[in-house]
Amino acid sequence: MQNRIVRFLLKSTNIKDNEVKAALLSFGFAFTLMVGYFLLRPYRDALASDWSDAEVSFLWTLNFFISIGIVAVYGFAVSKMKFRKLVPGVYVFFAATFVIFYIGAQSSDDAVLVAKGYYLWISVFALFNTSVFWSFMSDTFNKDQAGRLFAMIAMGASVGASVGPLLQALLADRIGVANLLPIAAVIYLLPLPFIAVLSRLKETDLDNANLQSDAASRQIGGNPFAGFRDFIANPYLIGIGVFLILYTGIGSFVYLEQKNLLEPYDIDTRAVIYGYRDFVLNTLTYVLGFFVTGRLVSKAGMPVALPLVPIIAIAGMLILAFSPILIVAVGMHVVSKAGNYGLTRPAREMLFTQVSREERFKAKPVIDIVAYRGGDVIMGWFFTGLTQGLSLGLGAVAAVGAGIAALWAYVGYLLGRRYERKVEAAAEEDPPN
């Protein structure tokens, strides 16, 4: 059976014999993280329909400032801790916070405060845990391996994101939503042996011991706030940040449109709709990423891969502009998110193979968390201004979103060109033997 699985992987993907173990472990790592996250997310999203656009935008603003503080603390940890302890330490920390949050939820009488605190913390956690994961992946695989394997590894997240909502629906009715927190805490301890084995495979099977000049067991060092400095000073990193902010713009528009269209439904019905939505979304993502993304990036290149989903988003937002109904909004969410998770996200993570190790572990969280949440703040209040300030209908707002998607596509094309020039320059400096 094991040999059949290996033969299938070698035939259907671009994985080489020596990469199978690391790829499968990375797939399992991503799967575990997403099971834990999507065990908790449907309820978070269902809560938002009880609040106005302004309330949600205010929560996103709080999230932005909380994220800045957490990124600063993480930057300090990166500069002080040994790398082999850093990544597992992050997941132990989050597991502990779930237990603490669970205890707090049991002892509080303010249901609204608990609900908004839950919404905020899960939102912070969502970006941080995936950012650390992809930093670890970029530090494990070289740029050639990343181009061939990241899409397949991302599919582990997609499969986990399909299992998580179904597990949530199964358990929530039986034990209650709050009791899912300690289960998530246990799930986030499961990747610890994956991290240890992958660190060893990096030096053996993958032959990437010299991927960076400093060994993986050493501290990364440097200024703990260097991530903010490097982000502002590096046009390439700024480009990635702008690309991500524009992505959040489309995501925010679709998210808030869904929130408003779901307002008439009760919270249980909303959670069911979100659960089925996420299941369909991540099934499509799995098919797309497993069979398409790696080949598309290899054959068409990053200038095509990065703007492809934004171009699809332009069409989707125009359809939503003419038909602002729930099924269209949910369909737009599924198509845009599946494209992002299955194609845009793996391609965007490849961009970080062309930066230094310190930038990868310090500037990357600034982009993945601060820039992302900053985009939420900007686009959330922009959406609120359009709906509650100018009193525009959802159709008109979607038309504005199509313009944002067009700008997103253009930035993606420019960023893809910049990446390929960096790869060509690196090849000239270090030609193959």
Secondary structure, DSSP 8 states (H G I E B T S, - for coil): -HHHHHHHHHHHS---GGGHHHHHHHHHHHHHHHHHHHTTHHHHHHHHTTS-HHHHHHHHHHHHHHHHHHHHHHHHHHHHSBHHHHHHHHHHHHHHHHHHHHHHHHH---HHHHHHHHHHHHHHHHHHHHHHHHHHHHHHS-HHHHHHHHHHHHHHHHHHHHHHHHHHHHHHHHH-STTHHHHHHHHTTTTHHHHHHHHHHHHTTS--TTSSSS-TTSB--S-TTHHHHHHHH-HHHHHHHHHHHHHHHHHHHHHHHHHHHTTTS-HHHHHHHHHHHHHHHHHHHHHHIIIIIHHHHHHH-HHHHHHHHHHHHHHHHHHHHH--SHHHHHHHHHHHHHHIIIIIHHHHHHGGGGS-HHIIIIIHHIIIIIIHHHHHHHHHHHHHIIIIIS---HHHHHHHHHHHHHHHHHHHHHHHHHHHHHHHHHHHHS---
